[in-house]
Amino acid sequence: MRQYSTGVLAVLATCVLTLTVPVSAQNGRFGSAGASTETPIAAGGWNVTPSVLWGTGWDSNVLLKGRGDDEHGDMVNVLNPRAEASRIGRRGYFSGTYDGAFLLYRELSALNSYDQHGSVAAKHQLSKHVTLSLSDSFSASPTTELALLVGVPFTRTGVRTNEAHGGVEAELSKRTAINAAYQFEWVQFDLDPAFVAVLRGGHSHGGSFGMRHKLSERTALTAEYDRHFSTVGGPEVFDTQNASIGFDRQVTEAIRIAAAGGFSRAGENAFGPALTRPHYHIGASRRVQTGNVDVFYDRSFARSFGFGGTTDTTEFAVRANMPLSRKLYALSTLSWRSSSYLQVRDTTLDSRWFEASVGYMAQPWVRIEGYYGTSYQTAELPGSTYDRNRFGVQVITLKPMRIR
């Protein structure tokens, strides 16, 4: 019954937020759908935004145990310093961020940990019609739940990830643009004999290509293709491809929709022959006043560093950012992901997340938020149902500064 009541609560809350106003994509750290420090970036000079979040709240399952196992709740305090620096030049920009959260538990102090995230990104206009982009990001999390990796069970096991990306965007004409990119990803889990079979780690590399052709001011045709080669816990290489053709349309000034369909293909390997299935993507965005509502649905083959190297993954997400008044706002995210392992028959990992927060801007540089978050995961394996609830309050301070 806890599973169904949590799901109903998530759907009802998201519907209320969606009907009232919009969304922005906020990646949930501990307890916070709204600890964003995004600010408008001015051209010329450096723009620096230091930020500090302090929060306290209740976590119902700090050990990330399965339902019916030794679930244990505890109060946890969070201290989250963050800094963002950016510079916009005449022909490009550079930005860098660092985000680290100290998690301090009241009773189970052995679980105290430090969650780290850092990234750099740059764009440079090589010519009037050609732009080069480079980025790299690193994260270290005390649990696999915070990493949000595809096809990975939730456990209290440390995980480190690194993702590098390089790409080129080119305008072939006033109506047609193309982009090509190369991506490298690395994932490593802490050594834990209890999870060595399901948390394997590894790396992948591959490329993507996209094209967009404008039919009119509001409608464009799109084409996308990507191919990745993954090595997961051994020498076996997993070859994954996704291809689609679709459209993007600005229905009104406030509403935008996009859809695409094609195929996903997993190459032949030691676990079985090549496999091809449908691939499709649907998305919509609505702007309401100063907020947004985004809806996203996708089915594709995705690389996984859990049980096996490839999953047939379906994802759905609704995200909302709702200004309630001049100083009051609400944020909400509902996500669902179902991953079937192609290399492990009859095994599906079903994961759900819901986060919501209501905030008050006491000063331009101070926000006070109350938050609630829940996560749920189940696999078609004995004793593998997991859920977790968190709620509390947090204070966020941020002060954008301009350095010439």
N, C-alpha and C positions, 0 to 999 in steps of 0.2 A: 504493500500500500504506500510505503514511503516513496517508491519509484514513481507511481502514478500521480500522487499528490504534488510532488516536486515538479513533474512535467506540466501538470495543469497550471500551477502557479507561474511557471516560466512563460507559458503561452499567453495566459491572461494578462500578465504584466506587460509583455511585449506588444500585445494588441492595443492596450491602452496607450502606450507610448507612441506606437505607430500611427494611431488615429489622431493623436493630438499634434504631433510634429515629427521631425527628421532624425538623421543619424550621421555619425562619423565613426570610422573604424578605430576603435581603441583596443589595443592588445592588453588583456588583463594580467597584471602582476598581482601580488597578494592583495586581495580586497579592493582593488581600485579600478573601476572602469573610467575614472575621470581625472587621473593624475597627469594630464597632458600639460606640457609646457610649450606647445606650439604657439608662436607669435608671428605676426607679419614681418617679413624680412625686407629691409630697405637696401637699395643699391648703394655700392661704395662703402668702404670701411668694414670693420668687423662688428657683427651683432652677437653679443654674448648674453645667454640667459641662464644664470645659476638658479637652482631650485632645490628645495628641501621638503620632503614629506615626512610627517610623523603620524603614526596611527596606532591604535590599539583595538583588539577585537577578539572574538571567540572563534576557534577552529574546532569543528566537531570530530575530525579524524586526522590528527597531526601525524600519525604513523602510517597513513595511507594503507590501512588494512582492509581486507575484503569483508563484505557484510557477514555478520555472525562470528567474525574473528575478534581479536582483542582490540576493538576500536577504542581510542582514547582521545578525549577533548582537552584543550588547554587554551589559556589566554596567551596571546602573542603580541609583542610590541614590534613595530616596524620603524626603522629610521632609513630613509631613502634619499641620499644626496644625488643630484643630477646636474649636469652642465651641458649646454649646447652652444656651439660657436659656428658662425657661418659668415661667408663673405661673397657678395655678388659683384662680379666685375663686368667689364664691357662685353666680354665674349664667353662668360661662363660663371660658375660658382663653385664654392667648396664648403662643405659642412662636416662637422664632427660632433658626436654625442658620447657621453659616458653616463651610465645609470647603474648605481649599486645599492642594494637593499640589505641592511642588517636585520635579521629575524631573530628575536630574543624571546624565548619561551619562559613562562613563569614557573612551571613545575618540571618539565622535561628539558632542562638546560643543555643536556647532551645534544639536543637537536639544533641548537643555535647555529646559524649558518649565514653566509654572505652570498647574495645573488648578484651577478655582474652582467652588464650588457654594454657593448661599445660598438661604434660604427663610424665609418668615414665614407663620404660620397663626393664625387666631383663630376662636373660637366664642362666641356670645352667645345666651342663652336669652331671647327676647323675651317669652315667656309660658310658662305651665306646659307647653304642648303645641307650641310653635313655637320652633325654633332656627335662627339665622342663622350661616353659616360663610363665611369669606373666607380666601384663601391666594394666595401668589405665590412663584414659584421662578425662579431664574436659574442658568445654568451656562455655563462657558466651558472647552472641552476642546481639547487639541492635536490630537486625531484624531477621526474620525467613529465609530470603533469604540467609544470610551468613551461616546458620547452615546446609543447603543442606539436610534437612530431607525429607524422602520419604513421599509423600502424604500430604504435609503441604503447604497451600497457602502462598505467599509472603506478609507479612505485616510488618509495623514498630512496632513490638511487641518484647520485650526482651525474650530471650530463654536461658535456662541453660541446659546443658547435661552432663552426666557422663557415662562412659563405662568402665567396668572392665572385664578382660579376663584372663583366666588361662588355660594352655594346656600342653600336653605331646606329644612328638614325639619319636617314637621308630623304629629302624631298625631291622626287623625280620630276614632279610638275606641280602646278597649283592644286591639282586634285588627287595626286597619288603620292603616298609616302611609304617607305619600307623601314624595317629595323631588323638588325641581326645582333645576337648576343651569345656569349660563352659564359658558363657558370660552373663553379667548382664548389662542392659541399663536403664537409668533414664532420663526423659525429663520433664521439667517444663517451662511453659510460664508465662509471667507477666499477672496479672489479667486485662482484658480489656473487658468490657461488649459488645463491638461491635463485638468481635471475639470469645466469649466464646463457641459458638456452633461449631466452626471449628478448634479451637486450644485447645485441651482437655488435652494433657499431659498424663503421666503415666509411667509405667515401664514394662520391659520384661526380661525374663531369659530363658535360654535354652542351648542346647549343639549341638556339631557337631562332625562328624567322617569322616575321609578321608583315602584312601588307594592308594598307587602308586606302580605299579609293572613294572619294566623295562623289555621290550621284547628284546631290543638291546641297544647299546650305544646312539642311537638317538630317540628311540620310547618307550613310556611307556603307559600302561593302567591306568586309574584313576577311582575312585569311591568316591562320596561325598554324605553325608546325614546331614541335620540339622533339628532341631525341636525347636520352641520357643513358650512360653506362654506369652501373653501380656495382661495387664490390662490397659484400656484406659478410663480415665474420669469416672470410675464407677466400680462396682463389677464384671461385665461380663469379662470372660477370653476367649481370642482368641487363638486358637491352629493352628499354621502354620508349615507345613513340606515341605521340598524340597529334592528330591533325584535324582541323575544322575549318569550315567556311560559314560566314554569317553576316549579320548586319548590325548597325548601330544607328539609332534614330532619336533625335531630340523632338519628342512629341509636342511639348509646349516649353515655355521658358523655364518651367519648374520640374518637368518630368522627362527623364531619359531612360530608354530601354535598349537592351542588347541581347542577341541570341545567336548561337552558333551550333553547328552539328557536324560530326565527322566520325572518325574511328580512332580507337586505341589499340596498340599492338604490343605484345610482349614476345620477345624473341625466344627461339628454342634454347633450352639449357638442360643441365643434368636432371632437373626435376620434371621435365615434360616437354612436349612439342610447342611450337609457336601458337599463340592464341590472339584472336582479334575480336573486339567487342565495340558497341557504339560508344561514342564520346559526344557529350553535349554540355552546353553552358547557357544559362539564362540569368540575366541581371536587370535590375531596375533601380532607379534613384529618383527621389522626389525632394525638392528643396522647399522648405516652408519657412518663410521669414529668414532668420539667420541660422537655421538648422537644416538637417538632412535626415532622410530615411532611406536606407539601402537594403535591398533584398538580393540574395545571391544563391544560385543552385548550380552544381557542377557534378558531372560524372566523368571519370578518367582513370587511366592506369597511373599509379604514383609509386615512386621508389620508397622503400621502407627499410629502416635499420632495426626492426624488431624481429618477429619470427622468421620472416623471409625477405626476399629482395624486391618483390613487386606485389602491389595490392590493387584490387578493383575498388576504387574509393568513390563514394557519393557524399557530397557536402552540401549543407544548407545553412544560411546565416541571415539574421536580421539584426541591423544595428541602428540605434537611434540616438540622436543628440537633440534634446528638447529644451529651449529657453522658456522657462515658465513666467519670468518677469525680468525686469532690468537686472536684478542681482541673483535671481533664483534659477537653477537649471537642473535637468535630469538627464542621465545617460543610461543606456541599456544595450546589452548584447546577448543574443540568443544564438547558439551554434550547435549544430549536430553533424557528426561524421560517422559513416559506416564503412569499414575497410574489410574486404574479404581477401585473404591471403591466397595467391595463386599457387604458391609452393607448399602450403599446408592445407590440405583438403578439409572442407567442412568446418573451417575456423573463421569467425567474423568478430571483429572488435567494434563495438558500438560505443561512441563517446558523445557526451552532451555537456555543454557549459551554459550557464546563465549568470549574468552580472548586471546589477543595477545600482545606481547611486543618485542621491539628491544632494545638490551642493548649493552653498550660499557664498557669494562673493562679498566678504566683509569689507575688504579694501581692494583696490586694483591689483595688489600684490599678495593678498591673502584669501584663500578659499577654505571653507569648512564643509566636509562631506560626510554623510552617513551612507554606508554601503552594505549590500548583501550579495553573496555569490554562492553558487552551488555547482558541483560537477558530479557527473555520474558516468560510469563505464561498466560494460559487461562484455564478456567473451563467451563463446560457445565451448567453454572448458569448465570442469568442476571447480567450485569455490572461487569464481573470478568476477563476482559482482562487487562493485565499489561505489561508494558515494561519500560526499563531503559537503558540509555547509559552513559558511563563514559570514560573520556580520560584525560591524563595528563602526568606528568613527575615525576620521583622519583630517589633518590640517596640512595644507599645501601652501608654501610661500614661493613666489617666483618674481624676479625683477629683471626684465630685459634691459640691457645696457648697450650703448653704441660706442665703439672705439674707433677713432679715425687714425 
